[in-house]
Amino acid sequence: MTPAVPLITLDALTTGAAATVVHVAPGDLADDGAGLARRLMELGFVPGEKVRLLKRGMPGGEPLAIKVGNSTFALRRFEAALISIQPDQ
């Protein structure tokens, strides 16, 4: 039996690495966090979907260029931190 790979958030994924979406958490409730989670899911960040971190912007590493399905999106780090993933091995 192989050990389970721990979950991380999308903002912690290594550039070029692929992963599978496990969960999208609501954001800050003061800023309509449920709406942000819903928008991320509408973009394709749904459990079971494959994602890849293509590139980090400079300076500061924002935005993150994320490929999900056949589309590429730019996410801010705090948005990517709402998406729990399991890195591919």
Biopython code that builds the backbone (N, CA, C, O; Angstrom):
import numpy as np
from Bio.PDB.StructureBuilder import StructureBuilder

atoms = [
    (1, "MET", "N", (0.843, -1.173, 0.000)),
    (1, "MET", "CA", (0.000, 0.000, 0.000)),
    (1, "MET", "C", (0.892, 1.241, 0.000)),
    (1, "MET", "O", (1.854, 1.321, 0.764)),
    (2, "THR", "N", (0.568, 2.205, -0.859)),
    (2, "THR", "CA", (1.359, 3.432, -0.952)),
    (2, "THR", "C", (0.758, 4.494, -0.042)),
    (2, "THR", "O", (-0.462, 4.551, 0.113)),
    (3, "PRO", "N", (1.587, 5.329, 0.560)),
    (3, "PRO", "CA", (1.058, 6.384, 1.424)),
    (3, "PRO", "C", (0.323, 7.439, 0.609)),
    (3, "PRO", "O", (0.668, 7.703, -0.542)),
    (4, "ALA", "N", (-0.679, 8.028, 1.211)),
    (4, "ALA", "CA", (-1.462, 9.066, 0.537)),
    (4, "ALA", "C", (-0.623, 10.333, 0.405)),
    (4, "ALA", "O", (0.117, 10.699, 1.319)),
    (5, "VAL", "N", (-0.745, 10.988, -0.728)),
    (5, "VAL", "CA", (-0.057, 12.257, -0.954)),
    (5, "VAL", "C", (-0.836, 13.339, -0.210)),
    (5, "VAL", "O", (-2.053, 13.436, -0.368)),
    (6, "PRO", "N", (-0.148, 14.162, 0.606)),
    (6, "PRO", "CA", (-0.874, 15.200, 1.350)),
    (6, "PRO", "C", (-1.448, 16.264, 0.415)),
    (6, "PRO", "O", (-0.906, 16.539, -0.655)),
    (7, "LEU", "N", (-2.551, 16.847, 0.851)),
    (7, "LEU", "CA", (-3.177, 17.916, 0.081)),
    (7, "LEU", "C", (-2.426, 19.215, 0.316)),
    (7, "LEU", "O", (-1.946, 19.478, 1.419)),
    (8, "ILE", "N", (-2.329, 20.017, -0.721)),
    (8, "ILE", "CA", (-1.783, 21.367, -0.626)),
    (8, "ILE", "C", (-2.749, 22.297, -1.346)),
    (8, "ILE", "O", (-3.731, 21.846, -1.934)),
    (9, "THR", "N", (-2.473, 23.578, -1.299)),
    (9, "THR", "CA", (-3.297, 24.517, -2.047)),
    (9, "THR", "C", (-2.590, 24.863, -3.353)),
    (9, "THR", "O", (-1.373, 24.724, -3.473)),
    (10, "LEU", "N", (-3.361, 25.309, -4.312)),
    (10, "LEU", "CA", (-2.846, 25.560, -5.655)),
    (10, "LEU", "C", (-1.726, 26.596, -5.666)),
    (10, "LEU", "O", (-0.826, 26.512, -6.502)),
    (11, "ASP", "N", (-1.759, 27.565, -4.762)),
    (11, "ASP", "CA", (-0.702, 28.583, -4.727)),
    (11, "ASP", "C", (0.649, 28.010, -4.305)),
    (11, "ASP", "O", (1.677, 28.651, -4.526)),
    (12, "ALA", "N", (0.674, 26.813, -3.701)),
    (12, "ALA", "CA", (1.919, 26.187, -3.256)),
    (12, "ALA", "C", (2.481, 25.199, -4.276)),
    (12, "ALA", "O", (3.555, 24.637, -4.057)),
    (13, "LEU", "N", (1.782, 24.980, -5.374)),
    (13, "LEU", "CA", (2.229, 24.029, -6.392)),
    (13, "LEU", "C", (3.487, 24.547, -7.088)),
    (13, "LEU", "O", (3.619, 25.747, -7.327)),
    (14, "THR", "N", (4.395, 23.652, -7.406)),
    (14, "THR", "CA", (5.621, 23.996, -8.103)),
    (14, "THR", "C", (5.316, 24.336, -9.563)),
    (14, "THR", "O", (4.474, 23.697, -10.194)),
    (15, "THR", "N", (6.004, 25.341, -10.089)),
    (15, "THR", "CA", (5.815, 25.733, -11.486)),
    (15, "THR", "C", (6.080, 24.537, -12.403)),
    (15, "THR", "O", (7.105, 23.866, -12.278)),
    (16, "GLY", "N", (5.159, 24.279, -13.316)),
    (16, "GLY", "CA", (5.267, 23.165, -14.253)),
    (16, "GLY", "C", (4.617, 21.881, -13.762)),
    (16, "GLY", "O", (4.439, 20.944, -14.540)),
    (17, "ALA", "N", (4.265, 21.823, -12.496)),
    (17, "ALA", "CA", (3.687, 20.606, -11.928)),
    (17, "ALA", "C", (2.188, 20.530, -12.205)),
    (17, "ALA", "O", (1.521, 21.545, -12.406)),
    (18, "ALA", "N", (1.680, 19.301, -12.208)),
    (18, "ALA", "CA", (0.256, 19.052, -12.414)),
    (18, "ALA", "C", (-0.348, 18.503, -11.127)),
    (18, "ALA", "O", (0.354, 17.961, -10.273)),
    (19, "ALA", "N", (-1.662, 18.654, -11.007)),
    (19, "ALA", "CA", (-2.365, 18.193, -9.817)),
    (19, "ALA", "C", (-3.834, 17.977, -10.156)),
    (19, "ALA", "O", (-4.286, 18.281, -11.260)),
    (20, "THR", "N", (-4.564, 17.449, -9.189)),
    (20, "THR", "CA", (-6.000, 17.237, -9.322)),
    (20, "THR", "C", (-6.709, 18.056, -8.255)),
    (20, "THR", "O", (-6.321, 18.027, -7.087)),
    (21, "VAL", "N", (-7.746, 18.785, -8.649)),
    (21, "VAL", "CA", (-8.530, 19.582, -7.708)),
    (21, "VAL", "C", (-9.293, 18.641, -6.787)),
    (21, "VAL", "O", (-9.907, 17.674, -7.237)),
    (22, "VAL", "N", (-9.246, 18.939, -5.477)),
    (22, "VAL", "CA", (-9.964, 18.145, -4.488)),
    (22, "VAL", "C", (-11.137, 18.926, -3.901)),
    (22, "VAL", "O", (-12.209, 18.368, -3.668)),
    (23, "HIS", "N", (-10.923, 20.239, -3.659)),
    (23, "HIS", "CA", (-11.943, 21.030, -2.972)),
    (23, "HIS", "C", (-11.714, 22.512, -3.253)),
    (23, "HIS", "O", (-10.573, 22.949, -3.401)),
    (24, "VAL", "N", (-12.792, 23.278, -3.327)),
    (24, "VAL", "CA", (-12.705, 24.735, -3.421)),
    (24, "VAL", "C", (-13.388, 25.306, -2.187)),
    (24, "VAL", "O", (-14.585, 25.102, -1.980)),
    (25, "ALA", "N", (-12.621, 26.025, -1.366)),
    (25, "ALA", "CA", (-13.142, 26.593, -0.121)),
    (25, "ALA", "C", (-13.727, 27.967, -0.373)),
    (25, "ALA", "O", (-13.288, 28.675, -1.279)),
    (26, "PRO", "N", (-14.718, 28.352, 0.424)),
    (26, "PRO", "CA", (-15.220, 29.722, 0.306)),
    (26, "PRO", "C", (-14.174, 30.701, 0.802)),
    (26, "PRO", "O", (-13.387, 30.380, 1.692)),
    (27, "GLY", "N", (-14.165, 31.883, 0.233)),
    (27, "GLY", "CA", (-13.216, 32.913, 0.651)),
    (27, "GLY", "C", (-13.740, 33.674, 1.846)),
    (27, "GLY", "O", (-14.563, 33.160, 2.604)),
    (28, "ASP", "N", (-13.272, 34.887, 2.018)),
    (28, "ASP", "CA", (-13.662, 35.760, 3.114)),
    (28, "ASP", "C", (-15.156, 36.091, 2.992)),
    (28, "ASP", "O", (-15.597, 36.652, 1.989)),
    (29, "LEU", "N", (-15.913, 35.742, 4.011)),
    (29, "LEU", "CA", (-17.357, 35.954, 3.949)),
    (29, "LEU", "C", (-17.725, 37.430, 3.874)),
    (29, "LEU", "O", (-18.790, 37.773, 3.363)),
    (30, "ALA", "N", (-16.859, 38.306, 4.375)),
    (30, "ALA", "CA", (-17.138, 39.743, 4.299)),
    (30, "ALA", "C", (-17.112, 40.229, 2.854)),
    (30, "ALA", "O", (-17.728, 41.244, 2.529)),
    (31, "ASP", "N", (-16.406, 39.513, 1.989)),
    (31, "ASP", "CA", (-16.309, 39.898, 0.576)),
    (31, "ASP", "C", (-17.030, 38.904, -0.324)),
    (31, "ASP", "O", (-16.588, 38.642, -1.443)),
    (32, "ASP", "N", (-18.137, 38.349, 0.162)),
    (32, "ASP", "CA", (-18.912, 37.376, -0.610)),
    (32, "ASP", "C", (-18.046, 36.201, -1.033)),
    (32, "ASP", "O", (-17.936, 35.887, -2.218)),
    (33, "GLY", "N", (-17.430, 35.552, -0.040)),
    (33, "GLY", "CA", (-16.538, 34.429, -0.298)),
    (33, "GLY", "C", (-17.200, 33.282, -1.024)),
    (33, "GLY", "O", (-16.557, 32.617, -1.836)),
    (34, "ALA", "N", (-18.474, 33.030, -0.753)),
    (34, "ALA", "CA", (-19.168, 31.956, -1.451)),
    (34, "ALA", "C", (-19.265, 32.277, -2.940)),
    (34, "ALA", "O", (-19.212, 31.377, -3.778)),
    (35, "GLY", "N", (-19.407, 33.547, -3.263)),
    (35, "GLY", "CA", (-19.463, 33.953, -4.665)),
    (35, "GLY", "C", (-18.138, 33.715, -5.369)),
    (35, "GLY", "O", (-18.116, 33.316, -6.533)),
    (36, "LEU", "N", (-17.035, 33.957, -4.673)),
    (36, "LEU", "CA", (-15.718, 33.718, -5.262)),
    (36, "LEU", "C", (-15.514, 32.233, -5.512)),
    (36, "LEU", "O", (-15.030, 31.852, -6.578)),
    (37, "ALA", "N", (-15.870, 31.389, -4.555)),
    (37, "ALA", "CA", (-15.752, 29.939, -4.741)),
    (37, "ALA", "C", (-16.613, 29.484, -5.919)),
    (37, "ALA", "O", (-16.186, 28.646, -6.714)),
    (38, "ARG", "N", (-17.809, 30.026, -6.032)),
    (38, "ARG", "CA", (-18.698, 29.669, -7.143)),
    (38, "ARG", "C", (-18.085, 30.077, -8.485)),
    (38, "ARG", "O", (-18.147, 29.320, -9.454)),
    (39, "ARG", "N", (-17.494, 31.275, -8.539)),
    (39, "ARG", "CA", (-16.863, 31.734, -9.787)),
    (39, "ARG", "C", (-15.681, 30.847, -10.164)),
    (39, "ARG", "O", (-15.501, 30.525, -11.339)),
    (40, "LEU", "N", (-14.881, 30.451, -9.189)),
    (40, "LEU", "CA", (-13.764, 29.550, -9.477)),
    (40, "LEU", "C", (-14.271, 28.224, -10.033)),
    (40, "LEU", "O", (-13.686, 27.676, -10.967)),
    (41, "MET", "N", (-15.351, 27.710, -9.464)),
    (41, "MET", "CA", (-15.917, 26.446, -9.950)),
    (41, "MET", "C", (-16.505, 26.623, -11.348)),
    (41, "MET", "O", (-16.418, 25.712, -12.171)),
    (42, "GLU", "N", (-17.096, 27.772, -11.624)),
    (42, "GLU", "CA", (-17.625, 28.038, -12.960)),
    (42, "GLU", "C", (-16.509, 28.098, -14.005)),
    (42, "GLU", "O", (-16.734, 27.780, -15.172)),
    (43, "LEU", "N", (-15.307, 28.503, -13.589)),
    (43, "LEU", "CA", (-14.160, 28.536, -14.499)),
    (43, "LEU", "C", (-13.621, 27.141, -14.786)),
    (43, "LEU", "O", (-12.864, 26.956, -15.739)),
    (44, "GLY", "N", (-14.003, 26.152, -13.969)),
    (44, "GLY", "CA", (-13.553, 24.783, -14.203)),
    (44, "GLY", "C", (-12.780, 24.166, -13.060)),
    (44, "GLY", "O", (-12.364, 23.012, -13.156)),
    (45, "PHE", "N", (-12.575, 24.900, -11.983)),
    (45, "PHE", "CA", (-11.865, 24.368, -10.824)),
    (45, "PHE", "C", (-12.838, 23.554, -9.974)),
    (45, "PHE", "O", (-13.288, 24.001, -8.919)),
    (46, "VAL", "N", (-13.150, 22.362, -10.451)),
    (46, "VAL", "CA", (-14.097, 21.471, -9.780)),
    (46, "VAL", "C", (-13.371, 20.202, -9.349)),
    (46, "VAL", "O", (-12.388, 19.815, -9.981)),
    (47, "PRO", "N", (-13.835, 19.547, -8.285)),
    (47, "PRO", "CA", (-13.175, 18.325, -7.825)),
    (47, "PRO", "C", (-13.018, 17.307, -8.947)),
    (47, "PRO", "O", (-13.954, 17.035, -9.699)),
    (48, "GLY", "N", (-11.798, 16.745, -9.042)),
    (48, "GLY", "CA", (-11.492, 15.748, -10.061)),
    (48, "GLY", "C", (-10.841, 16.318, -11.308)),
    (48, "GLY", "O", (-10.295, 15.563, -12.112)),
    (49, "GLU", "N", (-10.884, 17.640, -11.492)),
    (49, "GLU", "CA", (-10.317, 18.276, -12.684)),
    (49, "GLU", "C", (-8.799, 18.390, -12.555)),
    (49, "GLU", "O", (-8.284, 18.697, -11.480)),
    (50, "LYS", "N", (-8.090, 18.143, -13.648)),
    (50, "LYS", "CA", (-6.631, 18.279, -13.686)),
    (50, "LYS", "C", (-6.258, 19.732, -13.920)),
    (50, "LYS", "O", (-6.875, 20.421, -14.733)),
    (51, "VAL", "N", (-5.236, 20.194, -13.196)),
    (51, "VAL", "CA", (-4.725, 21.554, -13.353)),
    (51, "VAL", "C", (-3.203, 21.502, -13.460)),
    (51, "VAL", "O", (-2.573, 20.529, -13.045)),
    (52, "ARG", "N", (-2.625, 22.558, -14.019)),
    (52, "ARG", "CA", (-1.164, 22.672, -14.120)),
    (52, "ARG", "C", (-0.792, 24.138, -13.891)),
    (52, "ARG", "O", (-1.410, 25.045, -14.450)),
    (53, "LEU", "N", (0.219, 24.350, -13.067)),
    (53, "LEU", "CA", (0.734, 25.702, -12.844)),
    (53, "LEU", "C", (1.770, 25.982, -13.921)),
    (53, "LEU", "O", (2.849, 25.389, -13.916)),
    (54, "LEU", "N", (1.447, 26.884, -14.845)),
    (54, "LEU", "CA", (2.313, 27.169, -15.978)),
    (54, "LEU", "C", (3.422, 28.153, -15.645)),
    (54, "LEU", "O", (4.574, 27.956, -16.031)),
    (55, "LYS", "N", (3.069, 29.219, -14.924)),
    (55, "LYS", "CA", (4.052, 30.269, -14.680)),
    (55, "LYS", "C", (3.591, 31.162, -13.549)),
    (55, "LYS", "O", (2.396, 31.321, -13.303)),
    (56, "ARG", "N", (4.574, 31.748, -12.859)),
    (56, "ARG", "CA", (4.316, 32.762, -11.839)),
    (56, "ARG", "C", (4.777, 34.110, -12.380)),
    (56, "ARG", "O", (5.843, 34.207, -12.987)),
    (57, "GLY", "N", (3.981, 35.138, -12.161)),
    (57, "GLY", "CA", (4.343, 36.478, -12.609)),
    (57, "GLY", "C", (5.471, 37.047, -11.781)),
    (57, "GLY", "O", (5.770, 36.562, -10.689)),
    (58, "MET", "N", (6.091, 38.079, -12.312)),
    (58, "MET", "CA", (7.177, 38.749, -11.593)),
    (58, "MET", "C", (6.851, 40.215, -11.499)),
    (58, "MET", "O", (6.233, 40.724, -12.434)),
    (59, "PRO", "N", (7.194, 40.926, -10.492)),
    (59, "PRO", "CA", (7.785, 40.466, -9.242)),
    (59, "PRO", "C", (6.704, 39.980, -8.279)),
    (59, "PRO", "O", (5.526, 40.288, -8.463)),
    (60, "GLY", "N", (7.087, 39.245, -7.283)),
    (60, "GLY", "CA", (6.172, 38.811, -6.239)),
    (60, "GLY", "C", (5.430, 37.523, -6.512)),
    (60, "GLY", "O", (4.704, 37.038, -5.644)),
    (61, "GLY", "N", (5.594, 36.953, -7.702)),
    (61, "GLY", "CA", (4.952, 35.677, -7.986)),
    (61, "GLY", "C", (3.469, 35.754, -8.297)),
    (61, "GLY", "O", (2.774, 34.740, -8.238)),
    (62, "GLU", "N", (2.970, 36.945, -8.630)),
    (62, "GLU", "CA", (1.563, 37.083, -8.997)),
    (62, "GLU", "C", (1.465, 37.754, -10.351)),
    (62, "GLU", "O", (2.328, 38.573, -10.668)),
    (63, "PRO", "N", (0.487, 37.463, -11.152)),
    (63, "PRO", "CA", (-0.514, 36.402, -10.990)),
    (63, "PRO", "C", (0.068, 35.035, -11.335)),
    (63, "PRO", "O", (1.192, 34.927, -11.825)),
    (64, "LEU", "N", (-0.712, 34.008, -11.072)),
    (64, "LEU", "CA", (-0.341, 32.641, -11.415)),
    (64, "LEU", "C", (-1.066, 32.264, -12.701)),
    (64, "LEU", "O", (-2.278, 32.458, -12.803)),
    (65, "ALA", "N", (-0.353, 31.734, -13.675)),
    (65, "ALA", "CA", (-0.966, 31.247, -14.914)),
    (65, "ALA", "C", (-1.286, 29.770, -14.695)),
    (65, "ALA", "O", (-0.382, 28.951, -14.536)),
    (66, "ILE", "N", (-2.573, 29.436, -14.688)),
    (66, "ILE", "CA", (-3.046, 28.092, -14.388)),
    (66, "ILE", "C", (-3.790, 27.534, -15.589)),
    (66, "ILE", "O", (-4.671, 28.193, -16.140)),
    (67, "LYS", "N", (-3.441, 26.333, -15.993)),
    (67, "LYS", "CA", (-4.172, 25.647, -17.069)),
    (67, "LYS", "C", (-5.152, 24.673, -16.415)),
    (67, "LYS", "O", (-4.766, 23.834, -15.601)),
    (68, "VAL", "N", (-6.409, 24.800, -16.781)),
    (68, "VAL", "CA", (-7.448, 23.891, -16.315)),
    (68, "VAL", "C", (-8.254, 23.495, -17.545)),
    (68, "VAL", "O", (-8.816, 24.351, -18.227)),
    (69, "GLY", "N", (-8.309, 22.208, -17.823)),
    (69, "GLY", "CA", (-8.947, 21.750, -19.059)),
    (69, "GLY", "C", (-8.173, 22.289, -20.250)),
    (69, "GLY", "O", (-6.952, 22.148, -20.310)),
    (70, "ASN", "N", (-8.869, 22.906, -21.200)),
    (70, "ASN", "CA", (-8.231, 23.493, -22.385)),
    (70, "ASN", "C", (-8.050, 24.996, -22.261)),
    (70, "ASN", "O", (-7.694, 25.662, -23.233)),
    (71, "SER", "N", (-8.291, 25.536, -21.069)),
    (71, "SER", "CA", (-8.221, 26.985, -20.862)),
    (71, "SER", "C", (-7.086, 27.348, -19.921)),
    (71, "SER", "O", (-6.659, 26.543, -19.093)),
    (72, "THR", "N", (-6.604, 28.580, -20.063)),
    (72, "THR", "CA", (-5.577, 29.107, -19.171)),
    (72, "THR", "C", (-6.138, 30.356, -18.505)),
    (72, "THR", "O", (-6.716, 31.223, -19.161)),
    (73, "PHE", "N", (-5.955, 30.432, -17.177)),
    (73, "PHE", "CA", (-6.462, 31.554, -16.400)),
    (73, "PHE", "C", (-5.351, 32.154, -15.568)),
    (73, "PHE", "O", (-4.413, 31.457, -15.180)),
    (74, "ALA", "N", (-5.451, 33.449, -15.291)),
    (74, "ALA", "CA", (-4.549, 34.123, -14.363)),
    (74, "ALA", "C", (-5.304, 34.272, -13.045)),
    (74, "ALA", "O", (-6.372, 34.882, -12.993)),
    (75, "LEU", "N", (-4.737, 33.711, -11.991)),
    (75, "LEU", "CA", (-5.331, 33.808, -10.662)),
    (75, "LEU", "C", (-4.399, 34.568, -9.738)),
    (75, "LEU", "O", (-3.177, 34.466, -9.843)),
    (76, "ARG", "N", (-4.994, 35.330, -8.832)),
    (76, "ARG", "CA", (-4.205, 35.934, -7.773)),
    (76, "ARG", "C", (-3.886, 34.849, -6.754)),
    (76, "ARG", "O", (-4.582, 33.837, -6.671)),
    (77, "ARG", "N", (-2.835, 35.070, -5.985)),
    (77, "ARG", "CA", (-2.391, 34.060, -5.028)),
    (77, "ARG", "C", (-3.488, 33.720, -4.025)),
    (77, "ARG", "O", (-3.671, 32.549, -3.691)),
    (78, "PHE", "N", (-4.228, 34.728, -3.534)),
    (78, "PHE", "CA", (-5.261, 34.442, -2.541)),
    (78, "PHE", "C", (-6.399, 33.608, -3.147)),
    (78, "PHE", "O", (-7.042, 32.835, -2.437)),
    (79, "GLU", "N", (-6.650, 33.759, -4.448)),
    (79, "GLU", "CA", (-7.670, 32.935, -5.111)),
    (79, "GLU", "C", (-7.184, 31.492, -5.224)),
    (79, "GLU", "O", (-7.932, 30.555, -4.948)),
    (80, "ALA", "N", (-5.924, 31.321, -5.634)),
    (80, "ALA", "CA", (-5.353, 29.980, -5.767)),
    (80, "ALA", "C", (-5.285, 29.260, -4.416)),
    (80, "ALA", "O", (-5.353, 28.032, -4.357)),
    (81, "ALA", "N", (-5.150, 30.032, -3.337)),
    (81, "ALA", "CA", (-5.064, 29.439, -1.997)),
    (81, "ALA", "C", (-6.390, 28.826, -1.555)),
    (81, "ALA", "O", (-6.413, 28.054, -0.596)),
    (82, "LEU", "N", (-7.482, 29.145, -2.220)),
    (82, "LEU", "CA", (-8.792, 28.564, -1.896)),
    (82, "LEU", "C", (-8.984, 27.182, -2.501)),
    (82, "LEU", "O", (-9.923, 26.471, -2.143)),
    (83, "ILE", "N", (-8.095, 26.794, -3.419)),
    (83, "ILE", "CA", (-8.260, 25.542, -4.163)),
    (83, "ILE", "C", (-7.319, 24.480, -3.593)),
    (83, "ILE", "O", (-6.101, 24.578, -3.740)),
    (84, "SER", "N", (-7.889, 23.469, -2.943)),
    (84, "SER", "CA", (-7.093, 22.344, -2.423)),
    (84, "SER", "C", (-6.859, 21.351, -3.538)),
    (84, "SER", "O", (-7.774, 21.010, -4.288)),
    (85, "ILE", "N", (-5.604, 20.882, -3.643)),
    (85, "ILE", "CA", (-5.233, 19.977, -4.726)),
    (85, "ILE", "C", (-4.428, 18.808, -4.182)),
    (85, "ILE", "O", (-3.883, 18.858, -3.079)),
    (86, "GLN", "N", (-4.370, 17.755, -4.989)),
    (86, "GLN", "CA", (-3.479, 16.627, -4.727)),
    (86, "GLN", "C", (-2.497, 16.572, -5.883)),
    (86, "GLN", "O", (-2.890, 16.278, -7.012)),
    (87, "PRO", "N", (-1.205, 16.856, -5.616)),
    (87, "PRO", "CA", (-0.213, 16.846, -6.697)),
    (87, "PRO", "C", (-0.099, 15.467, -7.341)),
    (87, "PRO", "O", (-0.214, 14.447, -6.661)),
    (88, "ASP", "N", (0.126, 15.440, -8.654)),
    (88, "ASP", "CA", (0.354, 14.191, -9.363)),
    (88, "ASP", "C", (1.742, 13.677, -9.009)),
    (88, "ASP", "O", (2.662, 14.452, -8.750)),
    (89, "GLN", "N", (1.872, 12.367, -9.004)),
    (89, "GLN", "CA", (3.184, 11.789, -8.692)),
    (89, "GLN", "C", (3.889, 11.352, -9.932)),
    (89, "GLN", "O", (5.007, 10.842, -9.858)),
]
sb = StructureBuilder()
sb.init_structure("model")
sb.init_model(0)
sb.init_chain("A")
sb.init_seg("    ")
for serial, (resi, resn, name, xyz) in enumerate(atoms, 1):
    if name == "N":
        sb.init_residue(resn, " ", resi, " ")
    sb.init_atom(name, np.array(xyz, "f"), 0.0, 1.0, " ", f" {name:<3s}", serial, name[0])
structure = sb.get_structure()
